[in-house]
Amino acid sequence: MRREPTAAELKFWYEVRDRRLEGLKFRRQFTVGHYIADFVCIEAMLIVEIDGGQHAEAVAQDEARDTFLRSQGYRVLRFWNHDVLTNMRGVIDALLAAIPTRCTTPSPCPLPHMRGGEGANVIALPAYAGRRE
């Protein structure tokens, strides 16, 4: 059952929903085993947890959870609510650093997939790319 998202989770979701971050699809409240991850990107095998103050006292439970999630092949990133709310640029930079690059050669890099079928002249670019500082 989905719970009510925190302000930090809502802010993070706004940044990554609709493939806004490098074209990657993130899902909210995704079940992995008997755990529910805050956010997951299956394509990058990445889980993002947005932690409130209660997690400062739940270190052992979080470690057990992270160990299980890693055993399933996921990389787990944890961010404090405060960081998401006050330093979203830093959170996004850390997230991008954790995602393997899709184009390993500096040039030429293949263009993103075309929309509209074969021969279409509209190129789908990642929505977040134009907002980088």
Residue, then its C-alpha position, 0 to 999 in steps of 0.5 A: m500500500r502506498r503511503e503519503p509521500t513526504a515533501a522531500e519525496l515529492k520534490f525528488w519525484y518531480e525531478v525524476r518523473d516522466r524520464r526527466l533525468e537522462g531519459l531514465k524511468f523511475r518508479r515510486q514505492f517499488t517492491v523488491g522482495h519484502y521491501i518497498a523502495d522509495f524510488v527505483c530505476i530498473e534500467a540502471m539497477l538503482i534504488v534511491e531512498i529518501d530518509g527522514g530523521q527516524h533513519a538516524e536511529a535505524v542504522a542496523q535495519d537500513e544496513a540489513r535492507d541495503t544488504f538485501l537490495r544489493s544482493q538483488g543486484y541494485r545499487v542503493l543511494r540514500f539521501w536525507n530529506h534535508d539534502v533533497l529540500t535544500n540541495m537538490r542540485g547536489v542530490i542530482d549530481a550524486l545520482l548522475a555520478a552513480i548512473p553508468t554512462r550510456c555513451t562511453t565514447p566521447s565522440p561521435c555518440p549515437l543520437p537518442h531514439m527517434r520519435g514518430g517512426e522511421g524517418a521522423n525528424v524529431i529527436a527525443l532528448p532527455a528533458y533534464a539535459g537542458r536544465r543543467e547548471 
